Amino acid sequence: MSQDRVFEQSEHRSVQGVETEIEVKDFDLWYDNGGFQALKHINLDIPKSRCTAFIGPSGCGKTTLLRTFNRMCDFTEGVKTEGTLKFEGQQIFEMDANALRVRVGMVFQHPNPFPMSIRDNILYGPARMGKLSKEEGDEICERTLTEAALWDEVKDNLAKSGLALSGGQAQRLCIARALATEPEVLLMDEPTSALDPISTSIVEQLMVELAQEHTVVVVTHNMQQATRVADKTAFFYRGNLIESGPTVEVFSNPKEQRTQEYLSGRFS
Amino acid sequence: MTRDLDAHAAKIGKQDKIATGILTLIVGLVLALLAAIVVYILFQGLGKMLTPGFLTNSPLDDENPGISFELFDSFYMLLWTLLFSVPISLGAAIFLVEYAPENWVTAAAKTAIETLSSLPSIVVGMFGSLFFVVVCNFHVSILSGALALTMFNIPILVRTIQQALEDVPRSQRDASLAMGLTRWETTTKILLPAAMPAIVTGVVISAGRVFGEAAALIFTSGSAPARLNFASTNFGSPTNPWNIFRPAETMAVHIWKLRMEPSQGNDVIAWGCAAMLMICILLFNVLARVLGKALAKKMTAE
């Protein structure tokens, strides 16, 4: 398999008229019990079965917003929120957090496989929802590892420790692990920033493929990555959502001056 | 300004050599001191220790008194101490690391644990004799002794386990929580296995400390050699070795006791006992390393 070319999405898909998977409306978020406002009046629709990218300089709130989608923000003390956040029409903050996280999976900046075999890594999520037969386990491993483009590299060695994989392989294992609970949404927090260019290209291609059947939301500090993978792009700056829309429009014809300046590299 | 790089290089090179020399000397002194203690104790005690019957004879034997009961009681006391202290410490450490909110109660608990870890063991023994022996009415017994040792062991174990859990990367916790696992599932399935090598090492090293403790036991489990009958099947009998309500004398207490009644014969037994005690503790430390490394390897290797 030749991976030494830069992945380029052939064609961005339209986000107009697409069903909304996650709805953000007049959403505010404070850290330190109200001491610092990290998100200010955010209004944004995340389209279903599309890839959406959050871009913006460090500390602009893009990761903060991403972590509210599966309530990982619950584990930070002193977080307060206001406004509406809905997942498939349901209020996210009224749902059972653990049930929500099964449906909204997450991939992190640094690959974080568990210290166990590849197979156990994958089956870690599904196994707790009911005992799996060997055949069911095999089926889940093959399906998710194939989806994560890792199957061919590890199929003969599923007993190998997840910690023994290279960075790029480990990140694809983490993607496979996230897919194993069959989530509708996949949140990716700078998933390629710790990877080499070849692994980055593979993971970018994966994002586009996964967005056929899943809603993918990716936080990236790499603007080129957003143009390559995302159908919709949202630009954040200092806790504000400055501009959002179809990626092609945001990049070729930004409406706001801030967006223009950021995209042209005048600040970062 | 002129720069004389050669002179500068010579100067810092010399400083570096002097520092290395001094540090090597300090480490050498520490090692020499340790080696001197070990060699001296072995020199004094190894001969007696290897005498036939010393490890297997009763301390009450008139002809050739040994330390078989003390040897048994040391391990039996350790067993009960670990049975009490490991689950409690594990629970406390998990609570402090994973569940405790960051407030003054948690801060006070952490300070209390740190203070407790520097409490003199003789004071723990006095408390044990008042509380476990008198108030709880457990009498001078293995149970009272093991509970006193538990008090002595918990702070150290809690801190070790706390450290081991905190050393598990934040990212693994996040990965598990983000899949919809509860904190409890995350703790039992990810954190504990990942921290296990460090926890096992910590438990075994603390076992070595407990094994050699004397002061906390003098008032709680007694300092008279128990009269044990290994054939006994009456578990309520004071001579039944498995009865935890009987008094017991460990090797460390035995040494103290023998030195309180100095005589030619007692001194020789005390040295033999000291050699045995030291070898056991060295073995604990070796075991801790071997187990820890083996577990860590099992987790990361293919």
Interface residues (C-beta under 8 A of the other chain):
Chain A: N70 M72 F75 E77 A97 N98 A99 L100 R101 V102 G105 M106 F108 H110 N112 F114 P115 M116 Y124 G125 R128 N157 A159 K160 S161 L163 A164 C174 R177 A178 T181
Chain B: P101 E102 P169 S171 Q172 D174 A175 S176 L177 A178 M179 G180 L181 T182 E185 K189 I190 P193 A194 M299 T300 A301 E302
